[in-house]
Amino acid sequence: MARKKKEAKTDISEKASTILRPEEIVKYLKENNRLPSDFSPYDDYFPETLRFLGDEKPTNTHYFVGVNEDDEDVLPIYVSTPTPPKLDLIDGYNLPQDEQYWRKIEIPKTLKKLEEKAFLSMYDVERRNRQETVQGYRVYQKFWEIIDEEESDYQEEIAWIKKMWWYRIHGYWFYNDGEPVYCTGEYFDYLNFWFIKDSETWVEFREEDRRISIFSEYLKTTTESFGSISPLTGRAVKRDDGTYDVIDIGSRVFFGDMKPKFRRCGETQWACHGIWLGCSTTPAAYGTIISMDGNNAEKHYYKKLIPAWNKYPMFLKPIWVGSKRPTSIKLIEPPICFI
């Protein structure tokens, strides 16, 4: 007898009472441009938009970063950082000054055990029926089913997941040697969740990388431009008081930045992470690696991106088609199946 063909159930969030799964969060972000208020670890705080401050070091604020400051051939650029939230809400507030520095936030053991429980459950199904192979979307479904069924037992973990999403989208604050320090969401995610297979370690905090990530975030998000540009040189023209006329044109003005760099400074890892994060937090996104040739791009994909992706916690992975250790990542709904 022929088996009946039936579409797989793809709406696996129908039991959810909260916005918690990656797909739900990304959809919400697209419609609202920010996460729900109950995700915030900083009460009603929301970081200000990054702004261009000029080519001279600001003297009226502590919250800025500069790039090209020691370059003799180009002007420095100074960009604002957000003002901090309530200081007692910032990680490290109560620590002695010499104990205030970046610390990787560890995933709760209960969430690690829950992920393991979901995988073991699928392996049991596979052992009973070889046609039921362990697929990413099946493990994903089981992971969130358990949270749905035992939601009352995972209240602390749910609150923790929401905080992680806030940090990786809207930014993270921590105390460093007596000063509140801001990290972009992208840099927080890179520091806290990106694994470097080559050295079998996690990313180390570097102040230079933090500053560059803020400038990069400014380029990705700003709609500012100069109101007066010389038709002869193409450069912005200063006003009589030495400042620039900066206007908002209402649309993105930069595609990115170009960085002359030394070897072994981590740019490839950072670029691979940016591809993953962009694809996993943007609806209908597509990402690819461009390198000096196809073989090199393929090497970075298999040696850097895939191992790092395999280390990501389940609660940050959108639904995907493929095995637990895929050779390609397809963040799509599960296919039509036979039952």
HUHU-V651324 format. One record per residue. N is the residue number from 1. RES is the residue in three letters. SS is DSSP state (H for helix, E for strand, L for the rest). PSI is psi in degrees with one decimal (NA if undefined). OMEGA is omega in whole degrees, 0 to 359 (999 if undefined). Layout:
BEGIN
N;RES;SS;PSI;OMEGA, N;RES;SS;PSI;OMEGA
END
This chain:
BEGIN
1;MET;L;135.1;180, 2;ALA;L;141.3;178, 3;ARG;L;147.1;180, 4;LYS;L;138.2;178, 5;LYS;E;130.7;184, 6;LYS;E;141.3;178, 7;GLU;L;139.7;177, 8;ALA;L;148.6;175, 9;LYS;L;116.2;182, 10;THR;L;-16.0;179, 11;ASP;L;75.8;186, 12;ILE;L;10.1;178, 13;SER;L;13.4;188, 14;GLU;L;-21.5;181, 15;LYS;L;-6.6;186, 16;ALA;L;136.4;177, 17;SER;L;-7.0;180, 18;THR;L;160.6;173, 19;ILE;L;105.5;186, 20;LEU;L;-33.0;181, 21;ARG;L;150.0;182, 22;PRO;H;-42.7;181, 23;GLU;H;-40.2;179, 24;GLU;H;-41.8;182, 25;ILE;H;-45.2;181, 26;VAL;H;-40.1;177, 27;LYS;H;-43.4;179, 28;TYR;H;-42.1;179, 29;LEU;H;-40.6;180, 30;LYS;H;-36.6;184, 31;GLU;H;-25.1;188, 32;ASN;H;-11.8;179, 33;ASN;L;7.0;175, 34;ARG;L;160.9;180, 35;LEU;L;160.8;177, 36;PRO;L;153.9;185, 37;SER;H;-29.8;182, 38;ASP;H;-2.7;174, 39;PHE;H;-22.1;190, 40;SER;L;130.3;174, 41;PRO;L;0.0;186, 42;TYR;L;36.0;180, 43;ASP;L;-125.7;184, 44;ASP;L;14.7;181, 45;TYR;L;143.0;171, 46;PHE;L;131.3;185, 47;PRO;L;140.9;178, 48;GLU;L;159.3;176, 49;THR;L;138.5;178, 50;LEU;L;139.9;184, 51;ARG;L;152.4;173, 52;PHE;E;131.0;183, 53;LEU;E;-11.1;178, 54;GLY;E;-168.6;181, 55;ASP;L;12.9;174, 56;GLU;L;140.2;185, 57;LYS;L;125.1;181, 58;PRO;L;144.8;178, 59;THR;L;-4.2;184, 60;ASN;L;9.0;179, 61;THR;L;149.6;175, 62;HIS;L;-10.0;191, 63;TYR;L;84.0;178, 64;PHE;E;163.1;170, 65;VAL;E;156.6;178, 66;GLY;E;146.6;173, 67;VAL;E;156.9;182, 68;ASN;L;24.2;185, 69;GLU;L;-29.5;182, 70;ASP;L;16.5;181, 71;ASP;L;124.4;182, 72;GLU;L;-15.1;187, 73;ASP;L;-18.8;181, 74;VAL;L;158.2;179, 75;LEU;L;147.3;172, 76;PRO;L;158.8;178, 77;ILE;E;130.2;179, 78;TYR;E;131.6;183, 79;VAL;E;140.5;180, 80;SER;E;153.9;165, 81;THR;L;160.3;180, 82;PRO;L;154.1;169, 83;THR;L;151.1;186, 84;PRO;L;161.1;172, 85;PRO;L;-168.8;175, 86;LYS;L;129.8;189, 87;LEU;H;-33.9;182, 88;ASP;H;-5.7;176, 89;LEU;H;-5.9;183, 90;ILE;L;135.0;180, 91;ASP;E;134.4;179, 92;GLY;L;2.4;185, 93;TYR;L;-42.5;185, 94;ASN;L;2.1;182, 95;LEU;L;152.8;171, 96;PRO;L;150.8;187, 97;GLN;H;-40.0;182, 98;ASP;H;-4.5;175, 99;GLU;H;4.5;181, 100;GLN;L;106.7;178, 101;TYR;L;171.8;181, 102;TRP;L;133.6;173, 103;ARG;L;132.3;175, 104;LYS;L;132.9;180, 105;ILE;L;118.1;184, 106;GLU;L;142.4;177, 107;ILE;L;133.8;178, 108;PRO;L;140.3;181, 109;LYS;H;-31.9;181, 110;THR;H;-35.2;178, 111;LEU;H;-35.6;176, 112;LYS;H;-42.3;179, 113;LYS;H;-36.0;179, 114;LEU;H;-42.0;178, 115;GLU;H;-42.5;178, 116;GLU;H;-39.3;178, 117;LYS;H;-40.7;179, 118;ALA;H;-42.8;179, 119;PHE;H;-46.1;181, 120;LEU;H;-35.8;178, 121;SER;H;-41.9;179, 122;MET;H;-34.4;177, 123;TYR;H;-36.1;176, 124;ASP;H;-41.6;177, 125;VAL;H;-43.6;181, 126;GLU;H;-38.8;180, 127;ARG;H;-33.6;179, 128;ARG;H;-27.0;182, 129;ASN;L;106.4;185, 130;ARG;L;-18.7;177, 131;GLN;L;-18.2;180, 132;GLU;L;70.6;183, 133;THR;L;154.6;180, 134;VAL;L;104.9;179, 135;GLN;L;152.9;182, 136;GLY;H;-44.1;183, 137;TYR;H;-26.1;178, 138;ARG;H;-42.2;178, 139;VAL;H;-43.8;177, 140;TYR;H;-48.7;181, 141;GLN;H;-44.3;181, 142;LYS;H;-41.7;179, 143;PHE;H;-49.6;183, 144;TRP;H;-26.6;174, 145;GLU;H;-42.3;180, 146;ILE;H;-43.2;178, 147;ILE;H;-40.5;177, 148;ASP;H;-48.0;185, 149;GLU;H;-29.8;183, 150;GLU;L;34.0;186, 151;GLU;H;-39.8;182, 152;SER;H;-24.1;180, 153;ASP;H;-8.5;185, 154;TYR;H;29.7;182, 155;GLN;H;-43.0;179, 156;GLU;H;-39.9;180, 157;GLU;H;-38.5;178, 158;ILE;H;-43.8;178, 159;ALA;H;-37.1;179, 160;TRP;H;-42.4;178, 161;ILE;H;-42.1;179, 162;LYS;H;-41.8;178, 163;LYS;H;-43.1;181, 164;MET;H;-40.1;178, 165;TRP;H;-40.6;178, 166;TRP;H;-47.1;181, 167;TYR;H;-44.4;186, 168;ARG;H;-12.8;177, 169;ILE;H;-47.7;188, 170;HIS;H;-7.1;176, 171;GLY;L;164.8;187, 172;TYR;E;139.7;177, 173;TRP;E;140.7;172, 174;PHE;E;158.6;178, 175;TYR;E;133.6;177, 176;ASN;E;109.2;178, 177;ASP;L;45.7;175, 178;GLY;L;-3.2;183, 179;GLU;E;136.8;173, 180;PRO;E;129.5;186, 181;VAL;E;136.5;181, 182;TYR;E;134.1;171, 183;CYS;E;139.3;173, 184;THR;L;160.7;177, 185;GLY;H;-39.0;181, 186;GLU;H;-42.6;181, 187;TYR;H;-36.4;176, 188;PHE;H;-46.7;181, 189;ASP;H;-41.2;179, 190;TYR;H;-46.2;181, 191;LEU;H;-38.3;191, 192;ASN;H;-26.0;188, 193;PHE;H;-9.8;184, 194;TRP;L;123.7;182, 195;PHE;E;133.8;180, 196;ILE;E;105.0;184, 197;LYS;L;-37.0;183, 198;ASP;L;-39.0;183, 199;SER;L;2.8;180, 200;GLU;L;51.1;182, 201;THR;E;171.3;176, 202;TRP;E;165.9;183, 203;VAL;L;140.6;177, 204;GLU;L;145.1;177, 205;PHE;L;133.1;174, 206;ARG;L;129.5;181, 207;GLU;H;-37.7;178, 208;GLU;H;-42.1;179, 209;ASP;H;-37.0;178, 210;ARG;H;-45.9;180, 211;ARG;H;-43.1;180, 212;ILE;H;-37.7;180, 213;SER;H;-34.1;178, 214;ILE;H;-43.1;178, 215;PHE;H;-40.3;178, 216;SER;H;-40.8;177, 217;GLU;H;-40.2;177, 218;TYR;H;-45.8;181, 219;LEU;H;-35.6;182, 220;LYS;H;-28.1;191, 221;THR;H;-18.3;188, 222;THR;L;148.2;172, 223;THR;L;19.3;179, 224;GLU;E;151.1;172, 225;SER;E;173.0;180, 226;PHE;E;137.6;180, 227;GLY;L;-20.9;182, 228;SER;L;117.7;182, 229;ILE;E;133.2;180, 230;SER;L;126.5;178, 231;PRO;L;-16.1;182, 232;LEU;L;-42.4;184, 233;THR;L;-19.4;185, 234;GLY;L;7.9;180, 235;ARG;L;154.5;177, 236;ALA;E;144.2;181, 237;VAL;L;130.4;180, 238;LYS;E;154.0;172, 239;ARG;L;174.2;182, 240;ASP;L;-29.4;182, 241;ASP;L;4.7;177, 242;GLY;L;1.0;178, 243;THR;L;169.5;180, 244;TYR;E;148.1;172, 245;ASP;L;107.4;183, 246;VAL;E;127.6;182, 247;ILE;E;157.9;177, 248;ASP;E;117.2;181, 249;ILE;L;-0.9;172, 250;GLY;L;7.2;178, 251;SER;L;162.6;183, 252;ARG;L;140.8;185, 253;VAL;L;-9.1;180, 254;PHE;L;147.6;173, 255;PHE;L;-17.8;181, 256;GLY;L;-159.2;181, 257;ASP;L;160.6;177, 258;MET;L;127.7;186, 259;LYS;L;109.4;167, 260;PRO;L;137.3;187, 261;LYS;L;166.1;173, 262;PHE;L;166.8;174, 263;ARG;L;155.2;172, 264;ARG;L;36.2;178, 265;CYS;L;6.9;173, 266;GLY;L;10.7;183, 267;GLU;H;-35.3;181, 268;THR;H;-43.0;177, 269;GLN;H;-44.3;180, 270;TRP;H;-40.9;180, 271;ALA;H;-42.4;178, 272;CYS;H;-40.9;178, 273;HIS;H;-41.5;180, 274;GLY;H;-37.2;178, 275;ILE;H;-48.3;181, 276;TRP;H;-49.1;184, 277;LEU;H;-41.9;179, 278;GLY;H;-42.9;180, 279;CYS;H;-32.6;185, 280;SER;H;-6.7;180, 281;THR;L;12.8;181, 282;THR;L;125.4;179, 283;PRO;L;137.4;174, 284;ALA;L;33.1;180, 285;ALA;L;155.8;176, 286;TYR;L;134.6;181, 287;GLY;L;149.2;177, 288;THR;L;160.2;179, 289;ILE;L;127.5;176, 290;ILE;L;123.1;180, 291;SER;L;-165.0;184, 292;MET;L;-23.5;173, 293;ASP;L;171.3;184, 294;GLY;H;-39.3;181, 295;ASN;H;-40.0;180, 296;ASN;H;-40.3;177, 297;ALA;H;-41.8;179, 298;GLU;H;-39.1;179, 299;LYS;H;-43.4;180, 300;HIS;H;-35.6;179, 301;TYR;H;-49.1;185, 302;TYR;H;-29.0;184, 303;LYS;H;-18.6;184, 304;LYS;H;-57.2;187, 305;LEU;H;-50.6;183, 306;ILE;H;-47.8;178, 307;PRO;H;-38.0;179, 308;ALA;H;-41.6;179, 309;TRP;H;-38.8;180, 310;ASN;H;-25.3;181, 311;LYS;H;-11.2;182, 312;TYR;L;142.9;179, 313;PRO;L;151.4;184, 314;MET;H;-35.6;186, 315;PHE;H;-7.5;177, 316;LEU;H;-3.8;182, 317;LYS;L;120.7;172, 318;PRO;L;163.6;181, 319;ILE;L;137.6;181, 320;TRP;L;155.5;176, 321;VAL;E;127.6;182, 322;GLY;L;-179.8;183, 323;SER;L;-177.8;177, 324;LYS;L;-34.6;178, 325;ARG;L;74.8;186, 326;PRO;L;156.3;172, 327;THR;L;-10.9;172, 328;SER;L;147.6;184, 329;ILE;L;116.8;178, 330;LYS;E;102.4;182, 331;LEU;L;72.5;184, 332;ILE;L;168.0;178, 333;GLU;L;154.3;180, 334;PRO;L;154.0;183, 335;PRO;L;173.5;171, 336;ILE;L;136.7;183, 337;CYS;E;169.7;178, 338;PHE;E;138.2;176, 339;ILE;L;NA;999
END
